[in-house]
């Protein structure tokens, strides 16, 4: 299938500290046409499903600018330049919740391969304990919240958790028998 697609040109359309947008022209040999496709490049991310020693899940409650809503999510964020995923995941977990635990990689997820080229590394953090105070970025306003599995499942079922990356991570978590 890949042999039918030939990259003809790429043009950077926008770039800032968060993302880069390119237009890429591909020739599709099956129909002889060339099309322009938009590709968004971002840093890789990590999302962590933290579980305390008592078996509770730790969520983060935060305001999201794009939707103007307060959301419930698993902690996570962008990996720093040159940072490996394990280190970034533990950093994000402790910064956003103050907790740390044993990390296990669940999956390497493509957030949306139709137009994004990054990965999201999904982890479970077991036996989490509070190890320090929150260390938030200048524009983060986060409150950690502990919930039972039953409460978490209810929040997913009724739409209180609607962010696709935590939902995908939880799907892998459940599929792997956790």
Secondary structure, DSSP 8 states (H G I E B T S, - for coil): -GGGEEEEEEEEEEE-SSEEEEEEEEEETTTTEEEEEEEEEE--EEEEEEEETTS-EEEEEEEETTTTEEEEE--EEE--TT--HHHHHHHHHHHHHSEEEEEEEEEEE-S-TTTB---EEEEEEEEEEE-S-----TT--EEEEEE-HHHHHHHHHTTS---HHHHHHHHHHHHTT-
